[in-house]
Amino acid sequence: MEVESSVCPLCLRPLPPDVPQSDHHLIPKLRGGKGGPVVRLHHLCHKEIHARFTEAELARDFASIEALRTAPRMASFLSWIARRPPGFISRVPGPRRR
């Protein structure tokens, strides 16, 4: 039986089944997104989103993958992570919201 590998919609790298993954609510649950659209991301990519944006910013300005991918605050992360292998795991340091 072959296990299908998907792609992380944020970093566009393969999402192997043995790499930590998490679901990201495009509209935060605390801002009315419970039951709304969800995307599967590398856990590292998901943590980075929440390290860079508040729940209010995510609900108001970044409720789509396209908005997150084109956000200037995500550019350095996306450039950095693109050079890492799909199985790369790193700890995201404390909050970096501006």
Beta strands, then each sheet from edge to edge (+ up, - down):
strand 1: 6-7
strand 2: 14-15
strand 3: 21-25
strand 4: 38-42
sheet 1: 1+ 2-
sheet 2: 3+ 4-
end
